[in-house]
Amino acid sequence: PDALQTALTLHRRWLESEGAEGARACLSGADLSAADLSGVDLSGAELRNTNLTAARLAKAALVMADLSGANLSRADLDSAMADGVNLTGANLSEAKLRNTRFLPVRLREADGMPTSRLWSANLSGARLARADMTGANLHGAILVGSDFAGACLRDADLGEARIDNARFAGADLAGAVLPGAA
């Protein structure tokens, strides 16, 4: 826990100084199962293949974080902000993702000026079986090959999402906005 707190403190300083001070959190491969990271700003953090089973990340900021291959099964990410996140191949089975935001991020030039390019949240190949994604905003997300079997996507926004080869067997899509729907 002390090493985690140190990493989080340095990461917060890194974010606040726009990279001039502190250090980006690099916790790839760490065992953070059942960790309480509620409300923590992990934007830009490196969390590849991290074990976050049953972790509490409600209202956390995960903007542009790399969680590819991470295990987030049974994790609580309710109302998290995950714009531009990389969850490629992640396991989010039975996770709570109610009202979680997975929107694209507008990229900026080195001088801070916005570009016309967007960086979409990427959940390609993610396992979201039986996840509760009620009210989640996945507008424009990349969901190619993801598994939503038995997931609850009530009132979720999947407008303009890429869903090629995604599986929705037994998913609850009541009130959901789907790609191509007006």
HELIX and SHEET records of a PDB file:
HELIX    1   1 ASP A    2  GLU A   16  1                                  15    
SHEET    1   A 2 VAL A 105  ARG A 108  0                                        
SHEET    2   A 2 PRO A 114  TRP A 119 -1                                        
END                                                                             
